[in-house]
Amino acid sequence: MFETALVTGGNGNLGRLVAQHFENVGTKVVSFDLPGTEGVHSNHRHAVVLGDIRDQNLLEHTIQTHKPNVVIHLASMLSGSSEANAEMAWEVNASSSIQFMRMCLKHQTGPFFFASTTATYGPDLDSPVALDTPQWPENIYGATKVAVERMGVYLKLRQRFDFRCLRFPMVLSPFAPSGAMTAYPSHAIIAAAQGKDFVFPVAENTGMSTLYLNDVTRSIVEICTANLTSLHQHIYNLHSYMFTAKDLAAAIQHRYPNFTCSFTKNSPTDELIRRWPDMLDDSAARQDWGWQPQYDFEATIDALVKDSITK
């Protein structure tokens, strides 16, 4: 295991879970995140650095001070906020990430993990989507991720940069970040737990490839710790299951019989999710480093319901 890990976006919902895992096995975690994100969870970090990912001087000072031997780069604007400010999204998600990779290469930090997305592929593809399917995203979020993927692979091939990358589908999480257009499943369950009605921002039969947050966290740790010689692909797709809004409503009503809801056709969220793939081909991840999801749809709903009850 690594001595020191640098996690950008380390105080966020995903970052803090990844950080917690590394801490549990004795790795010292340095969390880099925006001011205002520090909280009770960050108090247990080896160090917390507050700043903007665009502040390259602060990033380099952080690397020189703490000398991480693995970097998990999660800092990113999400899909909804990226569309609202495309120029900033390019600065944060693409330009700053590429500069950061070059910096890590210079300082020989060790494996560099980058979180990518299904959105890199673009819409209206046949499922399952193969790993080498051409990527033509139609939103700025996906475009920024493609840019970093390409540069990461370039640095890997030309300068032996240890670039490791996973493309995640829709992620179901009990934390449901408001900036993500895919957060509605968690919001629906919370509404049901509170006895409220819910309006799905998608049509009944709209759905896409999905993972539960705990599987996402575990996959990041697994690929970071995998032997480099076993990783025969530069980037991997992950998939667990597909469900529709109608499936989700039925699963919630099974647990909360009084739950009532309605659906929305042709909304921006519906347009986005309906055109994304129902399944990604993750056979390379299963073969190369033993990827296997632990949460199917029902297990995910049970976990989300349990979390909503404890809130």
Helices and strands as residue ranges (DSSP letters): E 4-8, H 13-24, E 28-33, G 41-44, E 47-50, H 56-66, E 70-73, H 79-84, H 86-89, I 90-95, H 96-107, E 112-117, G 118-120, H 140-159, E 163-168, E 170-172, H 184-193, E 198-199, E 207-212, H 213-225, G 228-230, E 235-237, E 241-244, H 245-255, E 261-262, H 268-274, H 283-289, H 297-310
